[in-house]
Amino acid sequence: MKNKFTHFLMAGALVCWSSYTLHAQTEVTDTYLKNPSFESNFTDWDNAGMQTQTNTSFSKKDGNTYVEQWVGQGNKVADAHVSQTLTSLKNGVYKLTVAAQNIQQNSSATQSGAYVFADNEQVSVGAINDYSLTFTVIEGQATVGFKAENATGNWIACDNFRLYAVNNDLTEIQEELQRRIEQAQTLVSEKMQKDVLSELNAAIQAAQQEMGASTDENIAEVAVRLRKATTEAQTSIEAYRELQAAIDKALEAYGDGSQSGAEEFAAAIQSAQSTVNNLEVSLEDLALAVTQLETATLAFSLANATGTAPTVVTDTRYARGSTMAFGRSTISGVSTSDLLEHGFCWSTSPEPTVLDNRTTEYLNNNGYIYWMKDLEPSTIYYIRAYAMTKGYAVGYGDVIKVITLPEGKITWSYNNGGPADANARINAAVGSAVDYWNELTSIQGLHLTVSFGSGTPTADCSYGGWMRVGPNASYQRTGTIMHEMGHAIGVGTHEIWWNGNLRANGDRGDWLGERANAVLRFWDNNPTAVMTGDNTHMWPYGINGAHEDTGSEVLYIGNGLITQALGEDGLPPTGGFATPAYVFEQEDHVKYYLKNEDETAGLYTSYLVAAPNSTAITCEEMTAAEAAANDNAAWYVTFNPKTCYYQLRNVGTGQYLTYNTSRNKFLTTNKETPTTTESFQFMRGRTDVNIGTGNTAVTARGYWIIRPEKTLNPPCMGSNAGGRITNETFNIANSAKDQRWVILSGEELQAFDTAVKDERKAELEDMLAHIKALANTPHTEDVAGTDATLTAKLSEIEEKSRDTEITSEGISSLTEEALTAGMAFLAEATPESVEQPFDITFLMSDAELTDGEGWSSKPTISFSCGEFFEKTFDFNQTVTGLPAGTYQFKGRGFQRPGTTADVYKAFIAGQDDVNATIYAGDKEAKIQNIAAEAQTKKLGGSETAVGSNPTRYVPNNMQAASLYFAADLYDNGVVTQLTEDDSKLKVGMRCSETSSNYWCIFDDFRLYYYGSMSPDFVTDIRPAVTDKTQAEDLFATPSDVYSLSGVCVRRQATSLDGLGRGVYIVNGRKVIVK
């Protein structure tokens, strides 16, 4: 590229020198240079990349302000310049002097790449000094300044521009004109456009005529004409050279013409040769010819590629803004030295190649992030990675469909209320930050009202965009403004940021929205990375302070991409609702089938169906095969890139899903073109819908289908157990399953059905195993023939399950039959022994506390234990369909009613303040005190030592409690009775009062059935202890020892030593002394 300062000059008004000739330099700074020492910051200067500074570090500054660019030691400054065009100059020789430097602070070596310049003259800048050069003006104006081009220093600076008139000698003026004439004459023989050559010759002739003039009165006019003609000639010559170079390269590739596609390639070369030989074509024609021939050359090389193509994998992760997209890839199969180039190609057609658009530009952030630029907003693109060898063998990765965002429409204003240098920095920073976000987000309607805050230490901003920036220059940068813009869109300022649904620990901790985390994982190439933060900040890419602002594009772009994703997760950037986006990857002409995510609303059994003769929609029960054969259960899903909303059209009726605002209902409507009422925002659920097991398992996600409204809780489509479509108020919680819809293609529909069928088979097998275990429990028949009846029924069920045509619904029915048969068996049987009852724990939900599903409330769950700390609770579930008889509900758990030391001290003194109970129906019993089963040896986890002689240990965290439970400690139970068959039984643990340090923890719930045994007969004596160590642990505190007949044989005992052989009762447990 030509020096951007080379051809600035334009004709200007001329002022003649006085009649005498200057013999000594005269300072004319005040006459021609404006704001020469930057005391008015960049007023009257053209600036790119420099910043004003008011410190005293640059010792040659003049006045209060100088300009600089600084980066950390060892780094290199970016290209920059500051320049000013001086007008109304008298022709003659001038000297420019500038205080400047270009240094590397960790080295005394002379640095390169910085210059003081005046028009085409320049002088290199190194150590801090005054730098001067002379130049001749013949056009009445000149551009002067300071520039850095590939500078090696980390700190460049300049100030105190001074201009001196040296002389107005006509000879020197004419010598400068002659130099330009000679430069122009060297071009005349070059190939250029006919009209350009004609003007160049005319300009040369006009300039030559001035060489004999006695004054410089007309020199400026002919000089300007000559400069313009020269510039146009150079441009035209370069255009022909570029085309000729392309032709030469093409001919080299063409070779002897024996390769594939040679005839077409030869035609392309001939067309380019015709253009290069035509002196009357336009510059546009020449440029087009270059592009076409380069494409033809590449196509020919690709068609005759040699060697092995690389293996390329397109990373399925990507990121996109409105005008750019980013991708990653892996390349293998060839050595790096064999690669000619690698990058991404893209097109609006589904199969992009390197002959379409391609880039090799990348950012480096834990690997290459390829950067596709200059994309159109709201456009569907297809992108894929590629790698090309030096033999032009190309390997491609898979294609990804990427839809660019609508362009952001963020606006801003600044009151310029600070000092001029601060105003300049703040204006530049806000403008830069807004530009980044407008290209990386689709945020609409955000206006930043920025003010200078003299008393603001750093900067601050409220939700909606009212921002203050303080006088600290370190916070007048792009990164700081981006941070404050985060507050403007809700980071730390909106209730969604603090909402427990999207934060792991309320108002702090991990961000649970998947869109932002997905962007972070892509950007950092870290599959486990998670956004986090507190009630004000976010990490990473939140730029929380000047110390986090590296100024890098990786940081700024990452911030913008994550900002967009936060909005898509649910953080409303401009009030109202979340940011709409392309979250469900659809194809326009694929049939989709919708199922409500809630099991009770038909996840396994029903499909969204449009009525054929009305506008009604319902969820109807049908098999997958029936749905696939019924187009009224099929929907086309389309996406509008300009609005980022989806439309659903029923395949059978041709009608669109609509939201009827007058009736507040989701219906269908007969329209040719969907409007706003037929447009819906999709939001992807954050929890998997897991169906089936093993190789046929399916994992899906549900989507909210939302009526777009500028409110935090807009209407969305739901369903209930009866199949009725409901109008729900949007609830972002994971638990709102009835508001989300699983959307399946035809292929996915069959996979889903197979997975459901396999899951149902597994459930049937589990149920049969449970019922058979009941039958195998030693028992007596209360009604003769009970066993035979059950055996026959189970055989019948197993035979039916082997039918290859059975549906998932049919399998579910068999499972229900098996359960009914099992409950009928229990109603007519009684276990032989009280110590081996029927174990019906399988009727409970999550008895082992893996996730708390099925229980009435959610404790903190870890290590398969649930805990409540300093909270009241009623943790329960209801088991249904039970036969009449006696039951025992058991669960391991304890309560610590205060601090460990206080509780243990009180307990050994005979005081037990436990108020938590285990209950079943209307019966309840206190659960164990933490001190009750203190151990003489540590079991693991965090434990607390209590007592002395001997020292004992109790759990102090969830891990330790789980180990104590695993050692069969802290068991609790309660016995109850049901008097009628098909009854319900509510079981659980509860605590109605709590205080400081009260801790309840529990696990391992069990439910047993004793048939016709009476509750009095079913004691709560726990299994016998025969191990000496376990027996010792029973005496964590002195305890009474009883005989089986209930006689106290030893009070406040600390061991069993001295007792005769036999069975004793200690703390409700049988102990055998041998």
Buried (B, 14 or more C-beta within 10 A) or exposed (E): EEEEBBBBBBBBEBEEBEEEEBEEBEEBBEBBBEBBBBBBBBEEBEBEBBBBBBEEEBEBBBEBBBBBBBBEEEEBBBBBBBBBBBEEBBBBBBBBBBBBBBBBEEEEEBBBBBBBBBBBBBBEBBEBEEBEBBBBBBBBBBBBBBBBBEBBBBBBBBBBBBBBBBBBBBEBBBBBBBEBBEEBBEBEEBBBBEEBBEBBBEBBEBBBEBEEBEEBEEBBBBBBBBBBBBBBBBBBBBBBBBBBEBBEBBBEBBEEEEBEBBEEBBEBBEBBBEBBEBBEBEBEBBEBBBEBBBBBBBBBBBBBBEEEBBBBBBBEBBBBBBBBBBBBBBBEBBEEEBBBBBBBBBBEEEEBBBBBBBBBEBBEBEEBBBBBEEBEBBBBBBBBBBBBBEBBBBBBBEBBBBBBBBBBBBEBEBEBBBBBBBBBBBBBBBBBBBBBBBBBBBBEEBBBBBBBBEEBEBBBBEBBBBBBBBBBBEBBBBBBBBBBBBBBBBBBBBEBBBBEBBBEEEBBBBBBBBBBBBBBBBBBBEEEBBBBBBEBBBBBBBBBBBEBBEEEEBBBBBBBBBBBBBBBBBBBBBBEBBBBBBBBEBEEEBBBBBBBBBEEBBBBBBBBBBBEEEBBBBBBEBBBEEBBEBBBBBBBBBBBBEBBBBBBBBBBBBBBBBBBEEEEBBBBBEBEEBEEBBBBBBBBBBEEBEBBEEEBBBEBBBBBBBBBBEBBEBBBBBBBBEBEBBBBEBBBEEEBBBBBBBBBBBEBBBBBBBBBBBBBBBBBBEBBEBBBBBBEBEBEBBEEEBBEBBBEBBEEBBEBBEEEEBBBBBBBBBBEBBBBBBBBBBBBBBBEEBEEBBBBBBBBEBBEBEEBEEBBBEBEBBBBBBBBEEBBBEBBBEBEBBBBBBBBBBBBBBBBBBBBEEBBBBBBEEEBBBBBBBBBBEBBBBBBBBBBBBBBEEBEBEBBBBBEEEEBBBBBBBBBBBBBBBBBBBBBBBBBBBEEBEBEBBBBBBBEEBEEBBBBBBBBBBBBBBBBBEBEEBEEBBEEBEEEEBBBBBBBBEBEBBEEEEEEBBEEBBBBEEBEEEEBBBBBBBBBBE
